[in-house]
Amino acid sequence: MLLPIALTLACLAFVVALLVVDRLPWPLMRVVTKLGASTCFVLLAYALGAMESRYGQLVLGALLLGWVGDALLLSHRTAAFMAGLAAFLLSHGLYAAAFASGPLSSLALGVALIAALATGAVVLRWLLPHTPAAFKGPVLAYVVVILAMCVTAAGHAASTGRWIVLLGALLFAVSDLAVARERFVQSSPTNQLWGWPTYFGAQLLLAWSVVAD
């Protein structure tokens, strides 16, 4: 377990460094710290035996797509943002498939679906007025997929007792709000202050979830 612990600590160290360099005119260090953190969570899942189960393989695939999305979102170009959005949409889809590959609690799914519909309505009412027309369709699809991920995570967690899965999914959803606020509503350094910790924390938790499978 020494390697997984070392990779987890390295990821957290990269995140702290990223929070620092985000405020400085050091674009190369931003690339190094962000992709360094992303590489750590991918290697973490692999070191924990992700390839040994169907669940783990799907989670590893989702993490790899997260790495791709992180790389694409280093650019401020619209095309790169759209490609990054697609990568993360597929990542959320793979997470949902991973959670659905195990047992699911029907009651938890129903409760989570109601909560997701209410949350989605609130988020879209806040976000869509600020979203350019060309982005409205992709943003709507993205919200639907990430909420589906959270619903399946709730069903999986309630059925298996692996609450780390639900916590990771929820943190991932929260981090996406920071990205949306930064891109469409109000650009501010505070978006990264809560967006990076919740995002990388989510990926670490989901990477660790392959252990219990």
N, C-alpha and C positions, 0 to 999 in steps of 0.2 A: 504493500500500500504506500510505500515511500514515494514512488514515481507519481501516482495520482495526487497525493498531497502536495508534492513539489509543483506539479503543473497547475493545481488550483491556486497555490500561493503566487506562482509566477503570473498567472492571469490577473489576479487582484493587484499585483504590483504594476503590471502594465496599465491597468485601468486607472490607478492613482496617477501614474505618469501622464496618461492621456488627458486627465482632467487638468493637469498643469500646463501641458504644451498646447492644449486647445485655446488657451488665453495668450499664447505667444506666437510671434511670426515665424514659426518653425514647421513648415509644411512637411518636410521629410520626416521629422520626429513624430508628427501626427500619424503618418503612414506606418512607421515602425511600431509605435505603441498600440495603435488600433489593431493592426493585423497580427501583432505579437500576441495580444490578448485573445483574438479569434483563433489563432493557431493553437493556443494552449487548450481552449475548450474542445477543439476537434481531437487533439492528441489525448486529452483526458478520457473522452468516451472510448477511444480505441484502446487505451491502456487498461480500462476497466472491463474490457471484454465485449465491446459492442458487437463485434462480428460473430459472436457465439449464439445469438438469438435473433429471431425475426424482429422483435421489438427493438433490440439494440441496433440492428442494421438500419431500421427506419429512422431512429433517432440520430444515428451517425450521418445519414443522408441529409437530415434536416440541418444538422450542425454545419456540414460542408456547404450547403446552400446559404447558410447564415454567413459563412466566411466570404463567399462570393458576393453576397449582398453588401457586406461591410466594405469590401474592396471597391465595389461600384459606387457606393455612396460617399466615398472620399472625394469624388468629383462633384462639382456643382452644376454640371451640364444636365439639361432636361432629359436627354436620351439616357444618360447614365442613371439618373434618378428613376426613370421608368423601368429600366432593366433591373435595378436594385429592388424596386417594388415587386417585380415579377419573381425575383429570386426569393424574397422573403415570403411572398404569397405561397410559393411552392414549398418553402420550408414549413410554414404553418400547416399546409396540407399534409405533409409527411408526418408531422407531429400528431395531427389528428388521426391519421391512419395507424400510427404506432399505438396510441391510446385505445383506439377501437379494436386493435388486434387482440386485446385481452378481454377479460370479463368486464361488463358494464352494469351499473346499477340503474334500472329503469326510473326509479324514483328520483335519484340524483340528476339523471338526464333531464327529466321533466322540470324539476325546480331550476336547474341551471339554464334551461332553454328560456324559461320565463324571465329570469334575471338578465340573460343575454339580449333578449329582444328589447327589454326596457333600457338597458345600457346602450345598446346600439342606436336606438332612437335618439337618446340624449346626445351621444357623440356626433351622430350625423347632423343633428339640428345645430350643433355648435360648429362643426367643421365645414359642411358643404357650402354655406354662404361665403366662406373665405377661399374656396377651392375653384381654380380656373376651370372652365367648361371642359377642356381636354382631359382633365384629371378626375372629373366627377365619377365616371364609370369605373376606372381602375380603383379609385379610393373606396367606392361602394363595395366592389368585389372583395377588396382587401379586408374591409371591416367584417363582411359576412364570413370569410374564411377564418379570420382570427377568433371570432366569436364561436365558430364551430369547433375550433381547437380547444377553447376554454370549456365548452359544454362537454366534449368527449373526455377532457381531462378530469372534470368533476365526476362523470360517470365511472371512469376508471379508478379514480382515487377512492371513491366511496365503496366500490366493490372490492378493491384489493388492499385498502389501507395505506397505499403509497401516496401520502398527501404531499410529498415533495413534488410530484407531478403537477398537481393543481397549483401549488405555490409558484412553480416555475412558469406555468402557462399564464397565470395572472400577472406576474411580474413582466413577462414578455409583452402582454397587452398594454400594460402601463407604460412601458418604455416606448411603444409605438405612438402613444399620445404625445410624448416629447418630440418625436420626429415630425409628427403632423403639425404640432404647434410651431416648431422651428421653420418648417417648409412653407406652411400656408397661413399661419395666424400672426405670430410675432417672433421674429428672430431675436434670441436673447441667450447670453451665456448660461443663464439659469436652466435652460432646457437640457444642456449637457450635464449639469450638476446632478440632476435626478434621472436623466435618460440613460447615461452610460452605466451607472451602478445597477439600475434595475434590469437593463438589457443583459449585461454580462453576468449578473447574478442569476438571471433566469437561465441562461445557457449553461452555466455551471451546474445548477440544480438538475436540469434536464439531462445533462451528461452523466451526473452521478446516479440518475434514476436507472441506468442500465444495470447497475450492480444487483438490484433486487429482482431482476427478471430471471 
